[in-house]
Every structure is written in C-alpha cells, then in structure tokens.
C-alpha cells in the first residue's frame, strides 16, 4: 500500500518540480553495482518510483535505498534529489560531473559535490506555524511508517492552514490512508503534508502564505476528525514538533 502511495504521490508536481539530472562525464566507466556513480544525483520526477529510477540507471533497488538511507517501502517524493552512488564512490578516479538541466553552482576543480545531509538541520531558515488548533493526539516516531508526523484532533470544519509559505504540489484524495490530502513545497528541501481533510480549498500550482486557510478539518481516510501533519526534509519525514512553535 505504501509503494502505491509513493507512485501516486510522485505525480504531485509536474509543473512545480525542476527536472535535474547530474551525471558524470563518460557515464558508465569505472562504475560498479555496489558503488554506483559518485556525485551523480537525480531529482524525482512525475510518475517515478525508486524501482523505475534504479532500472533506468542500471543499479539495484537495494543499492539505491542504501545510498539514500531509505527503508522499505521506499517512499519517495517529487522534487526529492536521490544519490546514484555511495559517498566516496567506487575505486579509481571519478570524472568531473556535468549538469544536464538547471546547473547548480560549480564546485572547485577536482572536488566532488558534497552529499546531501542525512539529517535535517536545526533550523529550516523560515518560521513554521501550527496548521490547526486542537489537541495533540499522536506524535512522530522515527522509523514507524504509521507515525511519520503528528495528529491534531479537532472538530469537523476547523480551519487547516499552511504551516509556511509555499506552492501546492498535490491536492487530491488518491493516496490510500491519507484521505483528502494537500502537500505544499516550501523550497527544494522542505515539504509539508496535510491529511484527512473534509474539504480542500486550494489547487495544485497555487501559491499560499503561512497561516492561509487551505482546507477544512475532517475525518476522510481515518476514524475521527483530525489533521495528520507531516514535515519532510529531502523527502524524509522528521518530527514536526522540532520546528513548530512551543504551545
């Protein structure tokens, strides 16, 4: 079910995600199945799954998961950048990288691009707001696929608001277990998700401001009125309570 979730969610942001692929010059030379291509990355695009990305790039799904710290069921998101090789790469010299689309700032000659951090920074660089008023029903549990965010209990129709400025990259009910769901992209690293709504008030591609109402609280896909809220950094769930204001 979670694999299906990943496939549907990957369709969220065709118009909003940049399509960037970094590949080494002379692709394929000096690569091994276990080490991949050091410094090469790919941004998850519309319709992608970890399996399809691995197949296109001639690597094993288990290696892709290991390089990116993913656990089954390998949930990925549009706009998420994935490594196509392990840090340090395979033995032997690694060729410089070239940017196929949307180049990033150049690195020092001969220096490998720094891998993305495996954990979220202490600050996101912008202020988060609580997405709804209500009682905290459930908290984040690392590694638990059923506790990848927090649940806020309330009454039907209670306003659900954007936790930070961003662009709506998904607004729909196609993800089993999330009900009426909205996903907002805040920048290239940060996403937030709002599930179990009664009614969605924003469309994909719409820009929203922090505190702007985006939905009405409901019980779609769950057993009671509540908001399921997630914050993700580079596609990986993190504890929202580390970033939301204390209350």
Secondary structure by P-SEA (a helix, b strand, c coil): caaaaaaaaaacccccccbbbbbccccccccccccccccbbbcccccccaaaaaaaacccaaaaaaaacccccccccccbbbbccccccccccccbbbbcccccccccccccccccccccccccccccccccccccccccccccccccbbbbbbccccbbbbcccccccccccccccccbbbbbbccccbbbbbcccccccccccccccccccccccccccccccccbbbbbccccccccccccccc
